[in-house]
Amino acid sequence: MIDPTRSHVLLPRVPALAVLAIILVAGACGGGGYSSPSRPSAPATTQPAAAGLTVTISATGVAPRSLQVPMGGIVTFVNSDSRTHQIMSNPHPTHTDCPSINDVSMLAPGQSRQTGAFMVTKACGYHDHMNPNDAGLQGMLLVGGAQDPGTPY
Ligand SMILES: [Cu+2]
C-alpha cells in the first residue's frame, strides 16, 4: 500500500521540474543571442585603421587630400616641406569646425604632431593658416564614415 502512493506523488513532480529546467535554459540562450552579434565588429574596425593615419605636407601640398578616420582616431601631420606650415581646422579664420585639428598648429620643417582624438562623425576640413588660399594645402578628414563633400575644401 505504501509503495503505490509514493509513486503517485513522485510522478507529477518530475515533469514540473523538467518544464522549469527547459524555461531556464531557453531564457539563458535567448539573452546570450541578443548581446553577442554587436561585440566583434567594434574592435576590428578601430584598432587596425587607427595605426597608420598620417598626412604628409610637402612642396606640392598635403597628401592624401582626403583621409578616412575611424571614431576616436588620431591623425599625425608630418611637415616634409622646407618651410613652416600651420595646420588648422576650417573655417578660416575662426577654426571652429573640428577643434581636434587645431592641436597640430605650427609645424617647422621636419616636425610632426598629432591631432586630438576625433569623437564626432563629420567631414573635417583643414588648411594651412599661413597660406589660407593655397588649395594644395587644404585637405579633409572624414570622421566615422562621413561623406566627402568634394572640392572646395
Ligand atoms: Cu586659418
Residues whose N, C-alpha, C, O or C-beta is under 5 A from the ligand:
A	BS01	CU	M88 H92 P93 H129 P132
